[in-house]
Amino acid sequence: MKQELKTILHQPRLDTVLMIEESIQKYSGEFGRFQLWRKLPKAVMYQTFQVVLDYLEYSNKIAFDKKGKIGWIFSPKVYKEFHQRFDLKR
């Protein structure tokens, strides 16, 4: 993902990020960006939604398929296994 400087008018709050994460987990692989945005339980500015998706993609929690559908790919179990390996620590 290429880092670009963007003017962000509204920074997402933690509860907003968590709400979007939960929605992606619930609808993983079913919807694209706009459809998922419309399914959110609370109203979120579309630009804020885009910022959260960029963050989640950058942190390897979500991925997009070739049709543009969003899938949840983060696995706490795998993360825990790798986190406990001392040969991988900095």
C-alpha positions as CSV (number, residue, x, y, z in Angstrom):
1,M,0.0,0.0,0.0
2,K,1.5,3.3,-1.1
3,Q,1.5,5.9,1.7
4,E,-0.1,9.2,0.5
5,L,-0.6,12.4,2.3
6,K,-4.3,13.0,2.6
7,T,-6.3,15.8,4.2
8,I,-8.4,14.1,6.8
9,L,-11.3,16.2,8.0
10,H,-12.4,13.8,10.7
11,Q,-10.3,11.4,12.7
12,P,-12.1,8.1,13.7
13,R,-12.7,7.4,17.4
14,L,-11.8,4.0,18.9
15,D,-15.5,3.0,19.2
16,T,-16.0,3.8,15.5
17,V,-13.0,1.6,14.5
18,L,-14.2,-1.2,16.7
19,M,-17.7,-1.0,15.2
20,I,-16.3,-1.2,11.7
21,E,-14.1,-4.1,12.6
22,E,-17.1,-6.0,14.1
23,S,-19.2,-5.3,11.0
24,I,-16.4,-6.5,8.7
25,Q,-16.0,-9.7,10.8
26,K,-19.8,-10.2,10.6
27,Y,-20.1,-9.7,6.9
28,S,-16.7,-10.9,5.8
29,G,-16.5,-11.6,2.1
30,E,-20.1,-10.5,1.4
31,F,-19.9,-6.7,0.6
32,G,-17.7,-4.1,-1.0
33,R,-16.9,-0.7,0.6
34,F,-20.1,1.1,-0.1
35,Q,-22.4,-1.8,0.7
36,L,-20.6,-2.4,4.0
37,W,-20.7,1.3,4.8
38,R,-24.5,1.2,4.4
39,K,-24.8,-1.8,6.7
40,L,-23.0,-0.2,9.7
41,P,-25.2,0.0,12.8
42,K,-24.4,3.7,13.3
43,A,-23.9,6.6,10.8
44,V,-20.3,7.2,10.0
45,M,-18.9,9.8,7.5
46,Y,-17.8,7.9,4.4
47,Q,-14.4,9.6,4.5
48,T,-13.9,8.4,8.1
49,F,-15.0,4.9,7.0
50,Q,-12.3,5.0,4.2
51,V,-9.6,6.1,6.7
52,V,-10.5,3.1,9.0
53,L,-10.4,0.7,6.0
54,D,-7.0,2.0,5.0
55,Y,-5.7,1.5,8.5
56,L,-7.2,-2.0,8.8
57,E,-5.7,-3.0,5.4
58,Y,-2.3,-1.5,6.4
59,S,-2.3,-3.5,9.7
60,N,-3.2,-6.7,7.8
61,K,-6.6,-7.2,9.4
62,I,-8.6,-7.0,6.2
63,A,-8.0,-7.8,2.5
64,F,-10.0,-7.0,-0.6
65,D,-10.7,-9.7,-3.2
66,K,-10.6,-9.0,-7.0
67,K,-14.3,-8.1,-6.9
68,G,-13.7,-5.5,-4.2
69,K,-15.3,-7.4,-1.4
70,I,-13.8,-7.0,2.1
71,G,-12.7,-10.0,4.1
72,W,-11.5,-10.3,7.6
73,I,-8.1,-12.0,7.6
74,F,-6.6,-11.3,11.1
75,S,-6.3,-14.3,13.4
76,P,-5.7,-13.8,17.1
77,K,-4.5,-17.4,17.4
78,V,-1.9,-17.1,14.7
79,Y,-0.8,-13.7,16.1
80,K,-0.4,-15.2,19.6
81,E,1.7,-18.1,18.3
82,F,4.0,-15.7,16.4
83,H,4.1,-13.3,19.3
84,Q,5.4,-16.0,21.7
85,R,8.4,-16.9,19.4
86,F,11.5,-15.2,20.7
87,D,13.3,-15.7,17.4
88,L,10.9,-13.2,15.8
89,K,11.1,-10.5,18.4
90,R,13.1,-7.4,17.9
